[in-house]
Amino acid sequence: MAKSQARSIDAPQSSAQQLGAIVKSCRDIMRKDKGLNGDLDRLPMLTWIMFLKFLDDMEVVRETEAKLAGKRYRPSIEVPYRWRDWAAKAEGITGPELIAFINQDEAVRADGKRGPGLFAYLRSLESANGDRRDVISRVFQGTINRMVNGYLLRDVVNHVNDIQFASKDEIHTLSHLYETLLREMRDAAGDSGEFYTPRPLVKFIVAVMNPRLGEVILDPAAGTGGFLVEAFEHLRAQAKRAEDYERLQRGTLRGIEAKPLPYLLCEMNLLLHGMEYPEIDPGNALRFPLREIGDRDRVDVIMTNPPFGGQEERGIQSNFPEDKQTAETALLFLQLIMRKMRRLPKPGRAAVVVPNGTLSADGVAMGIREDLLSEFSITAIVRLPHNVFAPYTDIRTNVLFFQRGGPTEEILYCEPPLPAGLTLSKTKPLLFEWIAPYISKLKQRSPDEHCWIVRRADLGADLNLDLKNPRLTLDEHQAAAGRMTALVARLSAIADATRKLQGDLEGITAAVRSSPIRQLGELTEECDERIGNTYEPTMRLLGVSTAEGFGDPKGEIGKSPTRYKVVRHGYLAYNPMRINIGSIGVSTSDEMTGITSPDYVVFRCLNGLLPEYVFHYLRSEAGRHEINQKTKGSVRFRLYYKQLAAIPIPVPEDVTIQRRFADLCQALEVARHATNELSTQVGVTLDAVRREAFLAEHT
């Protein structure tokens, strides 16, 4: 968002807790309406209502700016269809009249006159220069009001009216809250064929691709906008001047999403994250003949997780070459992506999530692989952990990285391992820190225990790219030499990582030591939001341990789940009876959210303090000393938020120092886990050496 638009109207701001309470109240009210059935209906309803409030708040800001600049301003939505005309007054239009005003083609409006109904008016909007009126019209073409009780709808509208979208801080908080709602809707959908891309995987792909300001980025299967949101955040950090912000806002990010519901959710997601004019095509990405896609349609970067397992109709298949026609959606999207990649002046590049079948099947799939290998350069294939999309599909998947300009000479394969003994599931999702080390590995292209190079010349006649790690293919009586080679590679990788940390150590710790001392209560606030009647058995229950922080609890949920506390992205929670031994957790991603024990203390950091930094401080010797000091003399150890707020903490004013310190600590945690796993690997190697020496049949 351009800096000139960062100014907000004078309005009270809500805390994250208050925003959560507003959304919770809206969902509670919606549960009473007989026209809605579950979160699959409730979130779209809440989205279109928030969408209209958001638009009106932004219009007020722009009108004010235009007036100050002495310019004429034409609003996107005219009187009496603006939010402030029909929704802002708590005692405004309600009951059957409200339902009629929204749903009917013609109705009595809030000004008492007859005219087009709200949705009919919004669908009719159009512009001559592609401004926000076109976005509004496209959004409401596929939007339906499913609430049947106008009095309940008025209650929801009144609650949404308390959200101040003109506040930059508030909209940032709401954007995270909205992503949590999207994930909850995904959980409610079950196995509906709509595979949600985990945010850690999206973040990983964007970091590897590293799009640059000035490039055009496309997601042809945008869904709810995960890749576009992450790309926008990545590019926003590069925008330093007003013209950079303008370039970012217009023509940089493009998406395609044919289904009305995800299209609406995508538009709202992008708006909440700061995109003013989302360019989302509401049509089928496969609807154009491939041969008609020319240079003006091509882009620099494509990042996407296209649907797989779907079946396309004959009319769509006919848009592709005869020898490449198939009903398999994933293969059609891959051909589209190859065609959409820019040729000049800089070759386009892509990162695409594909199932194993795309890498190994014969027929059309093999023909596409042949084109990829000859006309493009496949730079890397990342083998994703099994169940990364669990429980929605157990299909094994990969990320295919390639760029225009071939032929392919060699491919780097990477297969990030999960922590020992872990299997991904709905309650144990993928975490970014498990795959983050492979961002640099992909750039360095250096083989190790989990990365290997495959030359094009070594592929078989079937061009099978579904290849296993050669270091992990021997049986349980693996030869000692192979075990030793793997062990040496692992030791080298740990040593290299540790040396990199050593270079940062002195400067970061010195900066922390010289920082001013603040009390935690100055930069944090307690969060006592209860899940209440919105509790569902599918929600993730978070326990806290001294070893892992947040994780699965030891016991089951109690008899009163409504009392459990909500944990959102960026929150910290601890056991007040065990915080002195490091029993605290921090939510570092949208995946690590849910509910936790009503007996735990939950709090969040305010601007200027990173939760990960606080996490490592409270687990440090200094932090534990202060914790014990605050409870000295107590009969039984308890540390509640009041005592926590009085704890002193050194706070670097430069947040990047806090981030670097937290990253350093996290990297050492990863190294500790790696060395623990190494102990097992050394034992296995020792057994292999003894076996080879003393059991001749196994040599």
N, C-alpha and C positions, 0 to 999 in steps of 0.2 A: 504494500500500500504506500502510495506516495506520501512524503513527509507532510505535504500541505494538507493531507486529509487525515492526519493523525489527531488534529484538534477535535475535540468532542463538544457536544452541547452540554450545558450545565445540567447534570443529572446525577442522582445518587448512584454509587456503585455497590454491587452486591458481592459478597464474599463467595468463594467456591462452595462453601457449605450452604449459603442461601440459594445459589443457583441450583445446586443439587436438590434442595427442598422444593423449589419452584417446579422443576421437572417432575419430581416425585409426586407432588400434588396433582399435576396435570394427568399423570398416568393413573393415579388413584381415581380421579374423577372419570376418566375414560373407561375404567373397568365397569362403571355403573351403566354405561350406554349399551343397549342391546344391539346396536348396529356394528359394534366392534368385537373382534374375536382374536384376542391375544396381541402380542407385541408386533406381529406382522401387520396388523391393522393400526395399532396405536402410534407407532413411530412415524409412519407416513402422515398421519393426521397432524401430529405435533409438528412435523417438519414443514408442511405447507402454511400452518398458522405462524410459526416462527419466521418463515420466509417472508411473509407479508409485513410482519413487524420489523424485520431487519431492513427491508427495502425502505420503509417509511422513515426509520431512524436515519438511514443514509441520505435520504432525500432532504430531510431537515438540515443536515450538515451542509449539503451542497447548496441548498437555497440560501443559507446564511453566508457561505463563502461567496456566492455570486453577488449577493446584496452588498457585501463589504467591498467587493471589487467593482461595483457599479455595473454589473453585467445582468442581462436578462436570462432567466433560468426556466427551462421547460421541464416540468416533472414527468417521470415515466408513467405514473398513474395519476389521473385527473380526479378532481372533486366529482362526486361524493364517494369514490371508491378507495381513497387512501385509508390506511389504517386509522389515522387520527379522526376520520369522518364517521366511521361506523363501529370501531372497536375500542377506542381509547377511553371512552366514558363507561365506567362500571355499570351505570344504570341505563346503558344504551340499548339498542334493538336486541331482542331476546326471544326465546320460545319459538313457536312455529314461524313467526315473521322472520327470524334470523335464518332458519333453515331454508325458507322460501327465497330470501334475498341471495343466499349463497348458491342454491342448487338450480333455481328456475331460470329459463331463458329470459323471462320478463317478470319483474316483481316490484313491490313497493320498496324504495330505497330508504336509507337512513334519513334523507332529507324530506321524506314524506311524498315524493313524486314517483311516478311509475317510470321504469326504464329497464335496460338490460340487467339481469342478475349479475352478481359479482364474478362468478366463474365465466359466464358468457362474455362479459366485458373483457376480462383478462385474456381469454383465448383469442379475442379479436384484435389485440394490440399488434401493431407492426411499425417498423421504422424504415426510413429511406437510407440510413447510413449504418445499419447493423449495431444499434445501441442496446441498452438493457431491455427495451420493450420487446425485442425479439426473444430474449432469454425468458422473460416472464410468460410470453405467449406459449413458447415451447414447453415450459414447465407445466402449465395448467392444461395443455392439450390432453395429457394422460393422467391428470389428477382428479380424484373423486372424493367428495365429502361423504364419509361413511357414517358419521354420527347422525342419529335420528332424533335425539332429544336436544332441542334448542336451548333449554335452560342449562343443561350440563355443558353444552358447547360455549355458552356465555361465560360460565365459570372458568373454563380452560382459557378462553381469550383474556379474561381479566388477570389470570396468573401470568400468562405470557407477556402481558402489557407491563409487568414489573421488571422485565429484562431490558437492560439499557445497552442496545447494540452499538450505540455511538461511543461507548467506552472501550478503548483499545484493550485494556486489561481484562475487562469483563468478557469481551468477545474471544480473547485468547483462552480464558478459562472454559468458556462454553464450547470452544472447538474440541478440547480434550474430552469434555463431558459427552459431546455428540458422538465422538468416535467410540466411546464406551457403549453408548446406546446402539450404535451400528453393530458392534460385536454381540450385544445381547440379542439383537434381532436375528443375527446369523444363528445364534444358538437356538433360538425359538424355531427357526425354519427347519432345522434338522436336515435330513438327506433330501434336499430339493433340487440338487444339481447345480446350485449356485455356490461354487467353491470360493470361500473367503481367502484372500492372500494374507498370511500373518504379517503384521506390521514389522517385526524384526527382519523378515525376508525382504520386504519392500525396501526397508532402510539399507540393507546389505547391497541389494542390486543397484540402488541409486548411488551409493558410495562408490561402488566399483565402476559404474558407468561415468560418474563425475561429469554430468552435463554442465556446460559453460554458458554464461549469459551471452546471447546472440545466436545460440542454436535454437532450432525448433524441435520440440519434444512431443511425441505422440504416444497415446495409449489407445489402440483400436478396440480394446475390450475393457472400457474404463470402470465398469461396475460402480462402486460407490466412491471412486476417485482416489484410492490409496496411493497409487504411483504418482498421480498428478499433484496431490497434496505434498508428498515427500519431495518431489522435484521442485515444487514451488518454494518450499522451505530451504532447500539446498541452494537454489538460485538467488533467493532473497538476501542471503549472506554475502553475495557477490555484488549486489546493487549498492553503489556508493553515491551516485548522482541522481538528480531528478530524471534525467533522460534514461538512466538505467531502470528506474522503477517503471517508467512509461513503457519501455521495451518489454519488461517482464510482464506487465499487465495485458499487453495487446500483442497477439501473434506468436507468443513463445510456447505456450502450452495448449495442446489440442487433445480432445478425447472423443471417442465414439461410444455410445451406449444406446442400444435399440429398445430396451425394456423400460416402460414408463416409471416403474417404482425405483430401480437403481438410478435412473436418470435424474429423478427429483432429489434423491439422497445425495447423488454426486454433486449436483449444482449447489445444494445447501452446504455440503462439506467444504467445497472450494470457497464459497462466499465467506464462511466462518473463519477460514484460514487466511483470508485477506485478498483473494482474487476478486476483482471488481467486475470483470466481464468474462466469465468462464466460456470457453469455446468448445462446447460439447455438442456433437452432431447426434441428433436423436434417431438416426436411421440405422439400418443394418450395415455394418462395415464391409460386408461381402457383396453388397448389392450392385457394384459396378463391375463391368467386364475388365479383367485384369489388363488386357492390352490397351485400354483407354486411359490407364493411369500413367501420366507423363511427368516431366520434370517439375512442373508447377505444383504437383500433388505430393512431391517427395519431401522428406524431413531428414533432420540430422541424427536424431536419437529416438529409438523406439524401446519402450520398456512396458512389458505386459504379461499378464497371466491369462491367455485366451481360454475359453471353455473347451474342455476335452471330454469325449464320450458322447457329445451331442450329435445329432443327425440333421443335416441341412437338406432342404427340398431340392428337387430337380432344377427348378428355375435358377437357384443360386449356384448350383454346381456347373451350370452351362456358362457361367462367367469365367471359367477357368479352362486352360488348354485341355484338349480331349484326353491326352494321356496322363493328365494330372487331376482328373475329375474324381471326386470321392464324396461320400456323405459325411465323413469324419471331419467335424468342425476344426479340430486342432490342426489338421494338415492344410485345410483351406486358409486358416489364419496365417500359418507359417508362410505360405506362398504370397499372401497379401503383404506381409511384413517385408519379405525379400524384395517385392516390387516397389514398396514405398520408401526404400532406403535411398538417400541422395547419392548421386554419382560424383558430382563436381560442385564446388572446388575441393571439398573435403569429403572423403567417403563416409557414408552414413554407417552407424553402428547400432546393434540391437542386443537386448537381453530378453529372452523369452522362456517362460516356464513351459516345459514340454514333458509328456509322460514317456516312460521307457519305450513304449511301442513306437513312438516317432523315431527313436534312435535305432530300432532293430527290425521293424516289420518290413516285409517285402512289398512288391507292387508299387503303388503310388508313393508310399513312404520312402522306398529305396530310390525312386526317381528324384524325389525332392532332395534327399541326401546327396545324390550325385551332383545336382545343381549347386547345392551349398558348398560342396568340397571343391568344385571346379571354378565357380564364379565368385565365391565369397571366401573369406578367411575365417574359419572357426577358430577363435583364439582360445576358448576355454569351455569346458563342460563341468559344472558343479553338480555332483551327485547329492541330492538332498536326503536328509535322514528319513527313514521310513516313518509313515504316519504324520508327516509334517502338516497334512490337511485333515488329520483325524479330528472328530469321528465322521467327517462328511464324505471322505473317500479314503481308501487304503491304497490307491494307485501310487506306485512309486514314480517319483518325478525328478526332474533335473532343471538346471538353468543353463540354457544354451546362449553363449556369448559369441557374436560374430559381427563382421564388418564387410562392407562391399569391397571387392577387389580380391581376386583369387589368383592362383589356386591356393588351397590350404596346404601348408607344408607340415606343420605339427600342431597338435592340440594338447593343451595343459588340462589334465583332469585333476579335480580336487574332491575329496570326500570327507567333509568335516565330521569328526566323531562326536557322539554325545558323551556326557559324563558317564563314567562306568556304572553299569547296571540300570541306566535310565531308558525308559521307553516312552516316546511321545504319546500324549493323549489329550483329551479335552482339558483335563485338570493339570496336565504337565506339558504346557505348550513350549514351542521353540523359543529360546531366549537369544537376544542379539549377541551377547558376549560369547556364546558358543561358536558363532560363525564369524565374528568380527576379525579375528586374526587372519582370516583368509582373504580379506580385502588387500592387504599388502602382499600376500603370497601370490595372488593373481597378477599383481603388477610386476613383482620380481621374477615370476615364472621360474622359480627354483624348486626342483623336486625335493620331497622329503618323505616321511613315512606315510603321509596321507595325500600327497600330490605326486603325479607321475606324468611323463611326456609320452604321447603316442604319435609316431610319424605317419603321415599319409601313406607312405610306401608300404607300411606294415599292416594296413587294413586288408581284410579279406575281400573276395570278389563280391560279397553281399553288402559291403560297406557298412557293416555293423558297428555302430558307435556305442552300444550298450556294453561297455568294457569294465571289467572288475579291476580293482587295485592288485597289481601283480605281487605286491609284497604281502598280501593277506589271503592268498589263494591256496597255500599249502594246507595239508590236513593237520590233525592234532599232533602227529609225529614229525612236524616240520623240521627240516634239516637245520643243524646248528648254525651253518654259515648264513642262512636266510634270517634266522632269528637275530644273529649278531649284527647283520647289516641293518636290520630294522631298529635295533637297539642303538647303534651308533648314530643313525639318522635322528632318532628321538632325542638323544643326549645333545647332539649338535644344535637341534632346533631350540631346545630349552636354554642352552648356553647363549645362543645368538639373541634370543628374546631378553635374557637377563642382562646382557651387555648393553642393549639399547636402553633399558631402564636405568642402568647405572649412570648414564650420561645426564639424565634429567634430575637425578636424586638431589644433589646438593643445592641447586638453584631453587627448586620447589620448596624443599623443607626450610630453607633460610627465609624465603618469602613468607611462609606461613608463620614462622617464629616471630617475625618482626611486625605482624599484623596487629591492629588494635583489638582490644578485648571487648566483647559485647556479651550481654546476657541473652540466652536463647529465647526468652520471652519477648525480646524486642523484635525478633525476626521470624517468629513462628506463631501459629495459632492452633488451638486444640480443635479437632474435628469430631463431633459427637453425633454424626448423622447415622440414624438407625435404618435398617432395611425395611422394617415395618411390614405392611401387608403386601409389599411388592416381592417378598421372598418367594423364590421358586427353587425346587430341588436341584435344578441344573446349575445354579450359581456356584462359583468356586469358593470353597472354604479354605482360608489361608491360615496356616499355623506359623509360629515363629520359633526358630531354633538358634542356638549359639553357633552352630556349624555353618548353616546355609542362609540364615535370615528367613525370608518368606519361603514357605514350602508347604507340602501336604501336612495336615495336623495328625497328631498321634491318635486322637479319638474321633468319634462321630459328632455331628452337630447336636446340640442340646434340645430339650423339649420346647423351648421358646425361641425359635429361630428369628422371630420378628425383632428381638432385642439386639441381634448381632450388628456390629458396626460396619459401615461401608468403607472400603479401601479403594481409593482412586489413584490414577497415575500421579506419581510424585509424593504420595503420602508415606509417612513412616508410622510404624506401630510397634509397641513393645509390651512385654509381660512385666507389669510393675513389680513382680516379686523376683524376677530373674534378669532384669536389665543390668544389674551389677556384674553379671558374667557374660554380657554381650548378647542377650536374647532380644534382638531387635531386627526388624526387617524394613526394607525400603522398596517401594514399587518403582522400578526403573523403566517400565514399558506398559503399554495399554493391555498387554497380555497378562501382566502380573497384577491384576486387580480382582476384587471380589468382596467377600465379607470375612470378618474375623471376630474373635471372641468378644462378647460384651464387657469382659473384665479387662481387656487390653486398653492401653492408652494410644489413641490415634491422633496424629498432628501433621501439619504441613508447614513448609517453609514459605515465607513471603519473598518479595522481590529482593535480590541481592544476596540470597543464601541458597546454595544448592543442597537438596536433600541427600545426595550421595556423599557430600562432604561431611554433613552432620552425622550420617551413618557411621563413617569411619572414625570420626572424632569420639563418638559415644562408645565405640568398641575398643578405643585405644586405652593405654594405661592411664593417660592423663584424664580422659573422659570418665573412666571407671572410678578414679580417685575422687573426682568432683561428685560423682553420683553417691559414693559412700559418705562423703562429707555432708551431703544434704540430708542423709537419713541417719546420721550419727545420733545415738541415744534412743532410737526407736526400739520398742519392744520386739516388733516384727518388721522385717524389711519390706518397705513399700515405697515406690517412687511414683507419685502421681504427677499430672502435668504442672500443678502449682509449684512443686519442688523442681521439676525439670526446667521450668521457665527461669529459675534463678541461677542456673548453672552457667558459668562464664565459658566463653569459647573464642579463640582467636579467629577473626573473620577478615580474610584478604578482601580489600575493597574491589580489586579486579577479579571479577567472577571467573575469568579464564584461569587464574591461579588455583581457585577452588576446583575447577574442572580438571586441570592437569594433575592436581594432587589425588583426586578421586580416581582418575584413570590409572595413575601409578599404583595406587593401592589395589585396584581391581585387577591390574595386570599381574601383580604379585600373588593375588588370590588364585588366578588362573594357573600361574606357575606352580603354586603349592599343590593344586589338584593334579597337575601334570606329573609332578615328582612322586605323588602318592601312587598314581597309575604306573609310573616307571618302576616302582618297587615290584609290582606284580610282573611287569615285563622282564625285569632282571631275573626273577625267579623262574619264569618260563624258559628263558634263554639258558639258565644254569641247568635246568632239567634236560634241555635239548642237547647240551654239550655232554652231559653224563650218559644220556641215552645213546648218542652217537658213538661214544667210546666203549660202552659196555654191552649194548644190545645190537649185535651185528645185523639182525634182520631189519632194523629200522634205519640203516645207513644208506 
